Amino acid sequence: MSELPRSARLAAWGNAVLAGAAGPDDLRTAVTGDDEPHRIRRAGSAPARNGPAHLTELLTELRAGGLARFRVVLPAPGDGLGLPGPADFNRAALGAGEGVVAEFRPGLRSRGLLPEITRFGSVWEPGAEVTWVVYEVDDRPDPSGSLAEAERALREVTVETGDVFAGLDRPVHAVEAASVAARLRAGGTPAGSPLPPGSLPRSVRVLDEATRIRLVVAAAERHGGQTLDGFAAARGADALRRLDSAARRAIAAAVNAAAALPDPAGG
């Protein structure tokens, strides 16, 4: 939870490349991070010997095929907003909790990219091997709404859930949730951002707040319910689900709007 999901990094930096604000090597560095070099394979097959071997080759192939933009999806069970279909892609994306839709120009079949992550090492020296699985996906408009709508919804839900936690019997996360609500009411300037240079300031701000809120959710889920009766614990769990859903949608909206690319459906 302390860093942007790999799919969000791929969408953000991929769109920056398409907008001319970053280069392919910048994308590979930002997405790979401390991982082993990322590999590529087609859904239902082993890594192809004659296919793209790494992220920059995949980007080149997608651009040659008519790529218009990337968008990230961050689904959760019961909340598949933004998933395009078909069912096999949607199921795999729900299992991964993240994915990228590579939208092509009108009349061309879009692609879905999901990371398969194998972790190794220890807590002191962690490592990860990542393979991006490429699917053909349905061409459906993104239903997620605008960045402004996502930001407004995040503020509303944070205030509402902060009030819920404040009314409970002071679980460990009550003070944390209330402090997030206060910070959102007051606004704030993020100290840094994992988004590419030139990203829209509003995207940077919303991403910062949504990421912090997901950290609060993670802490609350670790500590929550230990001092609560059944009714209060259920209320807290429902509030956490709403908070996490709004934060995930805000992260996706911030990433997808960062480069201000035109909608491919518009030609």
PADRENZA-946939 format. One line per 8 residues: number of its first residue (from 1); their letters; for each residue x, y, z of C-alpha. Coordinates in Angstrom, 3 decimals. Layout:
! residues N
NUM	A	X Y Z  ...;
This chain:
! residues 267
1	MSELPRSA	0.000 0.000 0.000  2.996 2.350 0.327  3.489 2.709 -3.413  1.403 3.085 -6.520  0.311 -0.290 -7.985  2.337 -1.410 -10.976  -0.698 -1.129 -13.243  -1.195 2.501 -12.214;
9	RLAAWGNA	2.470 3.232 -12.914  2.210 1.581 -16.332  -0.896 3.578 -17.244  0.515 6.884 -15.981  3.923 6.585 -17.602  2.517 4.974 -20.749  0.247 7.954 -21.266  3.163 10.291 -20.595;
17	VLAGAAGP	5.077 8.570 -23.393  2.099 8.921 -25.716  1.871 12.624 -24.809  5.583 13.152 -25.462  6.334 13.963 -21.810  8.484 10.866 -21.159  10.443 8.256 -23.062  10.031 4.473 -23.236;
25	DDLRTAVT	13.063 3.926 -20.998  11.508 6.234 -18.399  8.406 4.016 -18.468  10.408 0.834 -17.995  12.352 2.303 -15.062  9.250 3.699 -13.343  7.168 0.535 -13.720  9.908 -2.008 -12.948;
33	GDDEPHRI	11.348 -0.269 -9.892  13.279 -2.831 -7.837  11.654 -5.822 -9.569  13.429 -8.245 -11.819  13.011 -7.243 -15.497  9.335 -7.594 -16.389  8.323 -10.211 -18.947  5.401 -10.415 -21.370;
41	RRAGSAPA	3.152 -13.272 -22.453  -0.173 -13.697 -24.237  -3.124 -14.969 -22.230  -3.360 -18.749 -22.428  0.209 -19.266 -23.612  3.786 -19.414 -22.438  6.056 -16.418 -23.046  6.439 -16.145 -26.821;
49	RNGPAHLT	9.930 -16.339 -28.269  9.005 -14.018 -31.132  6.767 -11.655 -29.134  7.672 -8.598 -27.064  10.258 -9.491 -24.445  9.874 -6.484 -22.143  7.810 -3.387 -21.511  9.400 -1.101 -24.075;
57	ELLTELRA	8.929 -3.695 -26.816  5.308 -4.159 -25.733  4.760 -0.401 -25.896  6.233 -0.291 -29.390  3.949 -3.117 -30.523  0.841 -1.501 -29.042  1.615 1.900 -30.561  2.145 0.340 -33.974;
65	GGLARFRV	-1.240 -1.377 -33.632  -3.169 1.847 -33.003  -2.847 2.489 -29.258  -4.675 5.663 -28.170  -4.251 5.659 -24.383  -3.907 3.546 -21.264  -6.265 3.509 -18.301  -5.832 1.735 -15.000;
73	VLPAPGDG	-8.529 -0.318 -13.292  -8.399 -1.160 -9.573  -11.269 -3.599 -8.974  -12.275 -5.412 -5.819  -14.835 -8.164 -5.165  -18.267 -6.649 -5.656  -16.766 -3.516 -7.228  -15.681 -4.102 -10.813;
81	LGLPGPAD	-16.153 -0.548 -12.094  -14.166 0.034 -15.263  -13.637 -3.613 -16.193  -14.341 -4.004 -19.910  -14.920 -7.735 -20.308  -14.814 -10.478 -21.410  -15.436 -12.552 -18.303  -12.023 -14.257 -18.230;
89	FNRAALGA	-10.223 -10.915 -18.151  -12.578 -9.534 -15.517  -12.098 -12.582 -13.261  -8.322 -12.381 -13.559  -8.356 -8.616 -12.928  -10.446 -9.098 -9.782  -7.954 -11.686 -8.596  -5.033 -9.346 -9.245;
97	GEGVVAEF	-6.796 -6.291 -7.829  -5.359 -4.195 -10.640  -4.968 -4.051 -14.397  -4.508 -1.821 -17.427  -6.794 -1.341 -20.410  -4.910 -0.290 -23.543  -7.546 1.539 -25.586  -7.056 1.628 -29.342;
105	RPGLRSRG	-8.390 3.920 -32.021  -12.053 3.368 -33.015  -12.591 0.136 -34.906  -9.575 -1.642 -33.370  -9.701 -4.260 -30.594  -8.389 -3.037 -27.240  -6.015 -4.996 -24.997  -5.962 -5.733 -21.302;
113	LLPEITRF	-2.704 -6.086 -19.342  -2.563 -7.868 -15.983  0.536 -8.346 -13.805  1.313 -11.830 -12.503  3.565 -11.243 -9.497  5.811 -13.826 -7.840  7.490 -12.571 -4.686  10.725 -13.944 -3.270;
121	GSVWEPGA	13.407 -13.022 -0.767  12.741 -11.775 2.761  11.253 -8.756 4.490  14.795 -7.323 4.580  15.581 -8.054 0.924  12.283 -8.489 -0.945  12.135 -9.204 -4.647  9.498 -9.770 -7.290;
129	EVTWVVYE	9.237 -11.356 -10.710  6.460 -9.833 -12.840  4.929 -11.096 -16.074  2.386 -8.911 -17.888  -0.332 -11.088 -19.424  -1.912 -9.589 -22.552  -5.616 -10.189 -23.226  -7.965 -9.091 -25.960;
137	VDDRPDPS	-10.749 -7.126 -24.261  -14.097 -5.659 -25.219  -14.403 -2.097 -26.447  -16.561 -0.374 -23.855  -16.534 3.275 -22.757  -14.921 3.969 -19.413  -17.838 4.408 -16.948  -15.708 5.734 -14.121;
145	GSLAEAER	-16.584 9.413 -14.438  -14.359 12.473 -14.294  -11.520 13.330 -11.940  -13.634 16.134 -10.448  -16.442 13.666 -9.670  -14.014 11.193 -8.113  -12.441 13.901 -5.957  -15.827 15.139 -4.760;
153	ALREVTVE	-16.979 11.607 -3.929  -13.761 10.933 -2.033  -14.211 14.041 0.099  -17.845 13.215 0.856  -17.187 9.598 1.809  -14.153 10.520 3.920  -16.151 13.032 5.936  -19.036 10.562 6.353;
161	TGDVFAGL	-16.832 7.675 7.433  -14.773 9.903 9.706  -18.002 10.763 11.518  -18.848 7.053 11.774  -15.486 6.208 13.324  -15.641 9.175 15.694  -19.013 7.874 16.982  -17.682 4.399 17.742;
169	DRPVHAVE	-15.931 3.305 20.909  -12.546 4.701 19.825  -11.093 1.794 17.845  -7.456 2.186 16.913  -8.351 3.631 13.516  -10.933 6.195 14.671  -8.385 8.957 15.221  -6.643 8.107 11.938;
177	AASVAARL	-9.870 8.312 9.948  -10.890 11.571 11.602  -7.486 13.094 10.855  -7.863 12.218 7.190  -11.261 13.896 7.121  -9.757 17.023 8.690  -6.906 17.047 6.193  -9.304 16.765 3.277;
185	RAGGTPAG	-11.446 19.598 4.601  -8.365 21.799 4.955  -6.712 20.745 1.728  -2.970 20.255 1.431  -0.030 20.145 -0.912  1.658 16.792 -1.526  5.403 16.665 -0.981  5.998 14.462 -3.999;
193	SPLPPGSL	4.272 12.270 -6.539  4.919 9.016 -8.413  3.201 10.526 -11.465  5.345 11.576 -14.447  6.586 15.156 -14.857  3.991 17.416 -16.427  1.021 15.592 -14.872  -2.028 17.713 -14.126;
201	PRSVRVLD	-1.727 19.311 -10.651  -5.204 18.128 -9.736  -4.209 14.535 -10.523  -1.153 14.886 -8.296  -3.232 16.261 -5.412  -6.038 13.698 -5.666  -3.605 10.803 -5.997  -1.747 11.905 -2.886;
209	EATRIRLV	-4.910 12.103 -0.776  -6.381 8.853 -2.090  -3.141 6.971 -1.486  -2.966 8.235 2.094  -6.552 7.176 2.675  -5.842 3.658 1.427  -3.005 3.514 3.955  -5.514 4.446 6.667;
217	VAAAERHG	-7.835 1.696 5.432  -5.000 -0.841 5.548  -4.101 0.185 9.112  -7.741 0.078 10.161  -8.184 -3.413 8.744  -5.140 -4.597 10.697  -6.391 -3.155 14.002  -10.133 -2.799 13.545;
225	GQTLDGFA	-12.887 -4.453 15.484  -10.760 -5.514 18.422  -12.588 -3.274 20.905  -16.018 -3.169 19.254  -19.235 -5.090 19.708  -20.808 -6.789 16.692  -22.976 -3.860 15.591  -20.195 -1.297 15.822;
233	AARGADAL	-17.727 -3.600 14.075  -20.185 -4.092 11.207  -20.648 -0.326 10.865  -16.887 0.156 10.858  -16.353 -2.553 8.244  -18.992 -1.029 5.975  -17.402 2.410 6.345  -13.990 0.978 5.470;
241	RRLDSAAR	-15.358 -0.654 2.324  -16.914 2.627 1.199  -13.731 4.530 1.980  -11.536 2.065 0.108  -13.876 2.032 -2.895  -13.846 5.828 -3.147  -10.056 5.919 -2.764  -9.495 3.272 -5.450;
249	RAIAAAVN	-11.752 5.142 -7.865  -9.969 8.404 -7.101  -6.555 6.831 -7.724  -7.742 5.445 -11.056  -9.293 8.769 -12.064  -6.155 10.689 -11.093  -3.881 8.372 -13.054  -6.148 8.248 -16.094;
257	AAAALPDP	-6.500 12.032 -16.267  -2.870 12.890 -15.492  -1.658 13.268 -19.086  -4.830 14.918 -20.441  -4.928 12.714 -23.521  -7.941 12.970 -25.832  -10.682 10.364 -25.581  -10.008 7.768 -28.301;
265	AGG	-13.734 7.556 -28.982  -13.560 11.106 -30.189  -11.372 10.093 -33.081;
